């Protein structure tokens, strides 16, 4: 590759370079890009859970047992999660060697195309079992591109942030998750209103479910254009390049797998395994396992409870980021881990054994539980980025953030094993306590990062 071609690729991998901006505007553009990248990432992740779940039978053969239907439906979600570590590795290398902006553009274009293809996918009636297999394959590919999206966008935003405001920026970026959850529920509710779901031939079943996927693809397209025209490459990363090429020889990828780099990565993986365990209980188990199967909430009560909960979470993520900035990231994790293991587990136990609570107290407890348990996520993205050197920051962040989701993803199996010792409904309480303590231990064996200097003055 010639020097000119390499430079063009590093400037974003797109034909149109970002428009000239002053440093403050570059910072704001990068932060906005990371927020919307997280927003669209989570929007896409939860499309099968919210929009596609009511019509999953369209991709399955008739006459399946409820257990088989559950397994096939869960694979659509799980394969996306399993694709994310692959994408984090691939696009992490791209972000470290070619540029954060390039990785963001390539990944956003990728998951926009895949999401559109899912929205256009023929059903079982047309393709037979191939329709389900294509759905699973496309969701895996989607996971790869989604895993790459934040691998470029978030390090880019954190590197542009002022050191004393990195905590706020990290919390703001992760607030894109509850914002996306609320948005997709509102869009799906609108689809149900405009195109009712009432059997195989109803409007929602025929084509209404496809609209949220098309919306997701359109959002990805807009985000790609935003990165092409508005976001500049990380100046911190560019100072670590020689003649425009990433100094991979200085800190090769192998440094993440051995020596101090390997120890840093293991510490991050341990911390993240603990907090992914507790997070999955809130985002995956709680809506159906607790609120529907244990507490038997109606559809309206469930939606209202979760909408209240996720609206509050938007603010709480930012608050957690500010608190982590004030007292230190490590200290925050060391404090909040035991709080999750005790107070969080206690609230979950209370909700499990008191199914007759009125709507108000129940919604309050659910929201309080979610705020406590998910609070580390307002601090996590800043902390992990601060744990790795610039040369491998995107790869370290991507692998640390995504690979750690694998073990916690099989929480249902751990619940099944624990059910030999206690009622199944109480097993999430034990996992909550274990996850909080593992997260605390992961923080204890790592350093404080609040004062880490990325390089050039901000």
CORGIKA-V102438 format. One line per field, one symbol per residue. phi: phi as a letter, one per 40 degrees, with the letter a starting at -180 (. if undefined). psi: psi as a letter, one per 20 degrees, with the letter a starting at -180 (. if undefined). burial: 1 if it has 24 or more other C-alpha atoms within 12 Angstrom, else 0. A space follows every 10 residues. Layout:
# CORGIKA-V102438
phi = ???
psi = ???
burial = ???
This chain:
# CORGIKA-V102438
phi = .ccccccccc cigbcccccd accccccccc ccccccccdc dcdcdcdccb ccdcbcccbb ccgccdcccc cccccccccc cccccccccc cccdccbbic cccccccccc cccccccccb cccdccbgcd cccccccccc cdcccccccc ccccddcccc ccdcbccccc ccdccccccc cccccccccc ccccbdcahd ccdcccaccc cdcccccccc cccdccccbb bccdcccccc bbfgbccccc bcdcccbagc cccccccccc dcccccdccc cccbcddccc cccccfccdc ccccccccdc cccdcccccc ccccccbhcc cdccccdccc cbcccccccc cccbccccdd ccccccccdc ccccddccbc ccdccccbcd cbcccccccc cccccccccc dccccccccc baddcccccc cccccccccc cdcccbccbd ccbchccb
psi = prhgggghgh jijqhorqqp qrhghggggg ggggghgggh ghgggjghhg hhgikhihjq qqjqqhghgg ghghhhgghg hhhghghggg hggghhhhqg gghggggggg iggghghghj pqahhgibhh gghhggghhg hghghhhhgi hggghgghhi qqgijhgggg gggiihghgg ggghgggghg ghghnqomrh jqghhgihhh ghghgghggg ghgghghghh pqqphgghij qokippmhhg nrhhiijrbh gghgghgghg ghgghhghgh hghggggggg hghgilqrgg hgggghgggh ghhghhgggg ghghhgiqgg hgghghghgg hfgghggggg hhimijqrgg hghggggggh gghihhiihg hgghhiiqqh hjgggggggh hghiigghhk hhhhggghii irqhhihhgg hggggghggg ghhhjrrqih jppidqq.
burial = 0000001111 1111001100 0000011111 1111111111 1111111111 1111111111 0000000010 0111111111 1111111111 1111111111 1111111111 1111111111 1110000000 1111111111 1111111111 1111111111 1111111111 1111111111 1111101110 1100001000 0001111111 1111111111 1011111111 1111111101 1001111100 1010110000 1001111111 1111111111 1111111111 1001101000 0111111111 1111111111 1111100111 1111111111 1111111111 1100000010 0110111111 1111111111 1111111111 1111111111 1111111111 1101100000 0001111111 1111111111 1110011111 11110000
